[in-house]
Amino acid sequence: MAREKKMPKLAAALIRGGQSAPQQQPVNQQKAAPPSQPQQGSTGPAASGGAGVPPLLLQKGYDVLGVIGEGTFGRVYLARHGSYPGRFLALKHMKPLLKEYEGVCATGLREVMLLKALQHPNIISLISMHMHVQDLSLCLAFPYAETDLYEVIKYHRERGSAMLHHVFKSAMYQLLAGVAYLHENWVLHRDLKPSNILLEQGRLKIADFGLARSVRQPLEPLWNNGVVVTIWYRAPELLLDARHYTGAIDVWAVGCIMGELMQLRPLFQGEERKGSQDVFQDSQLHKIFAALGQPETQSPWPDVVHLRHWRDDTGGCRQRNPEHGSLNLKQHLWENSPLLRSFPKPDPVLDLLLSMLSLDPGTRITAAKALQHEWFRQEPLPSPDSVFAGQHGRQAPAYPQRAMRPY
């Protein structure tokens, strides 16, 4: 992680109100339907203000249109507010904790603190935060983002088409720019995946900081934070129970996302052992070792001997498997990625990808150095403003917006 900048001073945890994020310029793409109109296959919004809307949102004067996301934390609602005329908002409502003595959701407060301190074009903007004084539930208000990389991948996979060069390159450049900014400010995201990478009026935005962590002491151990990063994007040092890790875990996730954008399927799609709170996942490690080789014997990683699961040979992970190293990742991508085959010079693309997927986190490229890679200096040049800003009249398709359903 870079050391040039100090971690910005974090704002107070409880914030009343907030100010609007700066307006983005419209992108040069086909206009999508307004979010108030349901996409094909959606049942459309229910009447605003009806049953099912958290009381906190009604108290704060939001006109709730429907649900656009849901998770263990709660729901994300599409809404409008009189204070922001002409704008749609995404409201992340976090469920109140089941036990009163647990107090306010620590994950939500951490997300608020970080987002109030971080200001970057490729980081989602927090407009305001509200807290219910009785049940201590939280609501975070963000600008509405029309789609995300998960939907972009799904769009191309269903049509059997590849992303346009400038869209792919601009998305990777903006993603790396956002990650580099986080690392320069001593923040690890720890949950980068396509569904957490939004596109707001054409500009890429890193979102969902529920697992993010500020690291003001570089040697601070993080192993007691529990399982982090969704399994398909989890770095090998995490799978082997590293007691300390760095921004290299985010770079690994970016590499996995890059590979997924290329072949339109997860790069390392292991089977997760359900119900396990242990970071060790043998199927995921096997997928990684099959593509990149086994540490010590096939892929240099001197410090792997200090990782608990490797040292203890958990699940037989140290045993030489004939399938380890059997999958030539370059050849696999060449055969399964029409996008890669369409590049006049595919070698720089693969070089950047493999530099982010080094098994050894100590040799993995940093996000800041990745931005200086030769691939980003080749035509078509990436756009720092909009992934849809094509050159010579080339435009991206009008990607479908996130589906909305009644609350």
C-alpha positions in Angstrom: 0.0 0.0 0.0 1.2 3.5 -0.8 2.4 5.7 2.0 2.4 9.1 0.3 -0.8 10.3 2.0 -2.1 10.0 5.6 -5.4 8.5 6.5 -8.0 11.4 6.3 -9.6 12.5 9.6 -12.7 10.5 10.1 -16.0 12.3 10.7 -18.1 11.7 13.8 -20.1 8.5 13.7 -23.5 10.1 14.1 -24.2 12.5 11.3 -27.4 14.5 11.0 -28.4 15.2 7.4 -25.7 15.8 4.8 -25.2 17.5 1.6 -25.8 16.5 -2.0 -23.2 14.7 -4.0 -22.0 16.7 -7.0 -24.1 16.2 -10.1 -22.5 14.1 -12.8 -22.7 15.0 -16.5 -24.9 12.8 -18.6 -23.1 10.1 -20.4 -22.9 9.7 -24.2 -25.1 6.6 -24.4 -28.6 5.7 -25.3 -31.1 7.0 -22.7 -32.4 4.3 -20.3 -36.0 4.4 -19.0 -36.4 6.6 -15.9 -36.0 4.4 -12.7 -39.7 5.1 -11.8 -40.7 3.0 -14.8 -40.2 -0.8 -14.2 -37.9 -2.7 -16.4 -39.2 -5.6 -18.4 -39.9 -8.5 -16.1 -40.4 -6.3 -13.0 -43.8 -6.0 -11.4 -43.4 -2.2 -10.9 -43.5 -0.1 -7.8 -46.2 -0.1 -5.3 -48.0 3.0 -4.3 -45.6 5.2 -2.4 -45.9 5.5 1.3 -47.7 2.1 1.7 -47.2 -0.7 4.0 -43.8 -2.3 4.1 -41.8 0.9 4.1 -39.7 1.4 7.2 -41.2 4.1 9.4 -37.8 5.9 9.5 -38.1 6.6 5.7 -41.6 8.0 6.0 -40.6 10.1 9.0 -37.8 11.7 6.9 -40.2 12.5 4.1 -39.0 10.1 1.4 -41.3 9.1 -1.4 -40.4 5.4 -1.7 -41.0 3.8 -5.1 -39.8 0.2 -4.7 -37.1 -2.2 -3.7 -33.9 -2.4 -5.9 -31.7 -4.6 -3.6 -31.7 -6.8 -0.6 -29.2 -8.6 1.6 -28.5 -9.7 5.1 -28.2 -6.1 6.2 -31.7 -5.1 5.0 -33.0 -3.6 1.8 -32.1 -0.9 -0.7 -35.1 1.3 -1.8 -35.5 3.6 -4.7 -36.9 6.9 -3.6 -37.3 10.6 -4.1 -37.1 13.6 -1.7 -38.3 17.1 -1.9 -34.8 18.4 -0.9 -33.4 16.8 -4.1 -35.8 17.7 -6.9 -35.3 15.8 -10.1 -33.1 13.2 -8.5 -33.6 9.6 -7.6 -32.0 8.2 -4.5 -31.0 4.8 -3.3 -31.8 4.3 0.4 -29.9 1.5 2.2 -32.0 0.7 5.2 -30.2 -1.5 7.8 -32.3 -3.7 9.9 -32.4 -2.9 13.7 -30.4 -5.3 15.8 -32.3 -8.1 17.4 -30.9 -7.5 20.9 -31.4 -4.0 22.3 -28.1 -4.1 24.3 -26.1 -4.5 21.1 -26.9 -0.8 20.3 -26.4 0.8 16.9 -25.1 -1.4 14.1 -21.3 -1.0 14.2 -21.0 -2.0 10.5 -23.3 0.7 9.5 -21.5 3.3 11.6 -18.1 2.3 10.2 -19.5 2.7 6.6 -20.8 6.1 7.4 -17.5 7.2 9.0 -15.5 6.1 6.0 -17.8 7.5 3.3 -17.9 10.8 5.0 -14.2 11.0 5.0 -13.5 9.6 1.5 -14.0 11.9 -1.5 -13.2 10.5 -4.9 -15.0 10.4 -8.3 -14.9 6.6 -8.3 -16.2 6.2 -4.7 -19.9 6.2 -4.0 -21.1 9.5 -2.4 -23.0 9.5 0.9 -25.8 12.1 0.8 -27.2 11.7 4.2 -27.6 9.3 7.2 -30.6 8.9 9.4 -31.1 6.9 12.6 -34.3 5.8 14.3 -34.1 6.8 17.9 -36.2 3.9 19.2 -35.0 0.8 17.3 -31.6 2.3 16.3 -32.0 1.2 12.7 -30.0 3.2 10.1 -30.7 4.6 6.7 -28.0 5.7 4.3 -29.0 7.8 1.3 -26.9 7.6 -1.9 -27.3 8.9 -5.5 -29.2 6.3 -7.5 -26.9 4.2 -9.7 -28.6 2.8 -12.8 -26.7 -0.5 -13.0 -23.6 -2.4 -11.8 -20.9 -4.7 -13.3 -22.9 -7.8 -12.4 -25.7 -6.6 -14.6 -23.2 -5.7 -17.4 -21.7 -9.2 -17.3 -25.1 -10.8 -17.3 -26.2 -8.7 -20.3 -23.2 -9.8 -22.4 -23.4 -13.4 -21.2 -27.0 -13.8 -22.1 -26.4 -12.3 -25.6 -23.1 -14.1 -26.2 -21.4 -10.7 -26.9 -18.2 -9.2 -25.7 -17.7 -5.8 -24.0 -16.4 -3.0 -26.2 -12.7 -2.4 -25.8 -13.1 1.2 -24.5 -15.9 0.2 -22.0 -13.7 -2.7 -20.6 -10.6 -0.6 -20.4 -12.3 2.5 -18.9 -14.1 0.3 -16.3 -10.8 -1.3 -15.2 -9.0 2.1 -15.1 -11.7 3.7 -13.0 -11.9 0.7 -10.7 -8.1 0.7 -10.1 -8.2 4.5 -9.6 -10.8 4.1 -6.8 -8.9 1.2 -5.2 -5.6 3.2 -5.4 -7.2 6.1 -3.6 -8.5 3.9 -0.8 -5.1 2.3 -0.3 -3.3 5.7 -0.3 -5.7 6.7 2.5 -5.1 3.5 4.4 -8.5 1.9 3.7 -9.1 -1.7 2.7 -12.5 -2.4 1.0 -12.5 -6.2 1.6 -15.6 -7.0 -0.4 -14.9 -6.0 -4.1 -17.1 -7.9 -6.5 -19.1 -7.0 -9.6 -22.4 -6.3 -7.7 -20.6 -3.8 -5.5 -19.2 -1.9 -8.5 -21.9 0.5 -9.6 -22.3 2.7 -12.8 -23.8 6.1 -12.0 -24.5 8.1 -15.1 -21.6 6.2 -16.8 -19.1 6.7 -14.1 -17.8 3.7 -12.1 -18.4 3.9 -8.3 -17.1 1.5 -5.7 -19.9 0.9 -3.2 -20.8 -1.2 -0.1 -18.2 -0.4 2.6 -19.8 -2.6 5.2 -16.7 -4.7 5.5 -14.2 -1.9 4.8 -11.6 -1.1 7.4 -9.2 1.8 8.0 -5.7 0.7 8.9 -3.8 3.5 10.5 -1.2 1.1 11.9 0.4 -0.8 8.9 1.3 -3.8 11.2 -2.1 -4.0 12.9 -3.4 -7.6 12.8 -6.7 -8.1 11.1 -7.3 -11.8 11.4 -9.8 -11.3 14.2 -12.2 -9.4 11.9 -13.7 -12.6 10.7 -14.3 -13.8 7.2 -14.0 -11.1 4.6 -14.4 -10.9 0.8 -16.9 -13.1 -1.1 -15.4 -16.5 -1.8 -14.8 -16.2 -5.6 -12.8 -13.0 -5.1 -11.0 -14.0 -1.9 -7.2 -13.9 -2.1 -5.2 -17.1 -1.3 -3.6 -15.5 1.8 -7.0 -15.0 3.3 -8.0 -18.6 2.4 -4.9 -19.8 4.2 -5.7 -17.7 7.3 -3.2 -14.9 7.1 -2.9 -13.1 10.5 -2.1 -9.8 8.7 -2.9 -8.7 5.2 -2.7 -5.6 3.1 -4.3 -3.9 0.1 -3.1 -6.8 -2.0 -6.3 -8.6 -1.1 -8.3 -5.9 -2.9 -6.0 -6.1 -5.9 -6.5 -9.8 -6.1 -10.3 -9.2 -6.2 -9.8 -6.6 -9.0 -7.9 -9.2 -10.9 -10.8 -11.7 -10.5 -13.2 -9.0 -11.7 -11.1 -8.3 -14.7 -11.0 -12.0 -15.6 -14.8 -12.2 -15.2 -15.4 -9.2 -17.5 -13.2 -11.0 -20.0 -14.8 -14.5 -20.0 -18.3 -13.4 -18.5 -18.0 -16.0 -15.8 -16.2 -16.0 -12.4 -12.6 -16.8 -12.9 -12.2 -19.1 -9.8 -15.6 -20.5 -9.1 -15.1 -22.8 -6.2 -17.9 -24.4 -4.1 -18.3 -22.8 -0.7 -18.7 -25.0 2.3 -22.0 -23.7 3.7 -22.3 -22.9 7.4 -18.6 -22.7 7.9 -17.2 -19.6 9.6 -13.7 -20.7 8.9 -11.9 -18.9 6.1 -10.5 -22.1 4.7 -12.3 -23.3 1.6 -10.6 -26.2 -0.1 -12.6 -26.1 -3.3 -11.7 -22.4 -3.9 -8.0 -23.0 -3.2 -8.0 -26.0 -5.6 -9.4 -23.7 -8.4 -6.7 -21.2 -7.8 -3.9 -23.7 -7.6 -5.1 -25.4 -10.8 -4.8 -22.2 -12.7 -1.7 -20.7 -11.1 0.2 -23.6 -9.7 0.9 -24.7 -6.1 3.0 -22.6 -3.8 6.6 -23.7 -3.1 6.7 -26.2 -6.0 5.2 -24.4 -8.9 4.7 -20.7 -7.9 7.1 -18.9 -5.7 5.6 -17.7 -2.4 8.3 -18.0 0.4 6.1 -16.7 3.2 3.3 -19.2 2.7 5.0 -21.5 5.2 3.9 -19.0 8.0 0.2 -19.3 7.2 -1.7 -21.5 9.6 -3.7 -23.6 7.1 -0.6 -24.3 5.0 1.6 -25.0 8.0 -1.0 -27.5 9.4 -1.8 -28.9 5.9 -5.5 -28.3 6.5 -7.6 -30.3 4.1 -4.4 -31.6 2.6 -3.7 -28.3 0.9 0.1 -28.9 0.9 -0.2 -32.2 -1.0 0.8 -32.1 -4.6 -2.2 -32.6 -6.8 -1.8 -33.6 -10.5 -4.4 -30.9 -11.4 -2.4 -28.1 -9.8 -0.9 -26.0 -12.6 -2.7 -28.1 -15.2 -4.9 -25.2 -16.4 -2.9 -22.7 -18.4 -4.7 -19.5 -17.5 -3.5 -17.6 -20.6 -4.7 -20.4 -22.9 -8.0 -20.8 -21.0 -8.8 -17.1 -21.3 -7.8 -17.1 -25.0 -10.2 -20.0 -25.7 -13.1 -18.6 -23.5 -12.8 -14.8 -24.0 -13.9 -13.4 -27.4 -13.0 -10.0 -25.9 -9.4 -11.1 -25.4 -9.1 -12.5 -28.9 -10.4 -9.2 -30.3 -7.5 -7.2 -29.0 -4.8 -6.6 -31.6 -2.2 -6.9 -28.8 -3.6 -9.2 -26.1 -0.2 -9.7 -24.3 -0.4 -6.4 -22.3 -3.9 -7.3 -21.1 -2.8 -10.7 -19.8 0.3 -9.2 -18.3 -1.7 -6.8 -16.2 -4.2 -9.5 -15.2 -1.5 -12.0 -14.1 0.4 -9.3 -12.2 -2.8 -8.8 -10.1 -3.2 -12.6 -9.6 0.3 -13.3 -8.2 -0.1 -15.9 -5.4 2.5 -14.1 -3.3 0.9 -10.9 -2.0 4.3 -9.4 -1.7 4.9 -9.5 -5.4 1.3 -8.7 -6.4 1.2 -5.4 -8.3 -0.3 -2.4 -6.4 -3.3 -0.5 -7.7 -1.2 2.6 -8.1 1.4 0.8 -10.2 -1.4 -1.0 -12.2 -2.6 2.4 -13.3 0.8 3.0 -14.9 0.7 -0.2 -16.9 1.5 0.0 -20.6 -2.0 -1.3 -21.5 -3.6 1.9 -20.3 -1.3 3.9 -22.7 -2.4 2.0 -25.8 -5.4 2.8 -27.9 -8.3 3.1 -27.1 -7.3 5.2 -24.2 -9.4 4.8 -21.1 -11.8 7.5 -20.0 -11.5 8.7 -16.4 -15.0 10.2 -16.6 -17.3 7.8 -18.2 -16.9 4.1 -19.2 -19.3 4.8 -22.1 -17.2 7.7 -23.5 -16.2 6.0 -26.7 -13.9 7.3 -29.4 -14.6 7.6 -33.1 -18.3 7.3 -32.6 -18.2 3.9 -30.8 -21.0 3.7 -28.2 -21.8 1.1 -25.6 -25.2 -0.6 -25.5 -27.9 0.8 -23.2 -27.4 -1.6 -20.3 -30.6 -2.5 -18.5 -31.2 -0.8 -15.2 -31.5 -2.7 -11.9 -34.9 -4.3 -11.6 -37.3 -2.8 -9.1 -40.1 -4.7 -7.3 -42.8 -3.7 -4.8 -41.8 -3.3 -1.2 
